[in-house]
Amino acid sequence: QVQLVESGGGLVQAGESLRLSCGVSGSIITAMAAGWYRQPPGKQRELVATIRRGGNRDYADSVKGRFTISINDVKNSVYLDMTSLKPEDTAVYYCTIGTFIGATYSPTSRWGPGTQVTVSS
């Protein structure tokens, strides 16, 4: 059974940076795509970053140029580097592994517990 555990969240001030990590167990992610979602308080979960095998990355417009998604196959982990954080980035962040069907990312893993990111102004 695939399990994902996110870490690295915290309370930061606007303009600061964080690195989120996601350890994956129960599956080898070598052939998988990955994605990070977030759920702001009182709002729906949204996809913020994806990475395909081959290295193509896509980002939501709201984080483009500030966030970077990456995979480390040796560590079976997925990362999200976040810079120039804004109060509107406040959310619980979740990582997933999955596949692409055409241009659409589809997570195939169960949701982990997420990690809280809070950005103060």
Secondary structure, 3 states (H helix, E strand, C coil): CCEEEEECCEEEECCCCEEEEEEEECCCCCCCEEEEEEECCCCCCEEEEEECCCCCEEECCCCCCCEEEEEECCCCEEEEEECCCCHHHCEEEEEEEEEEECCEEEECCCCCCCEEEEEEC
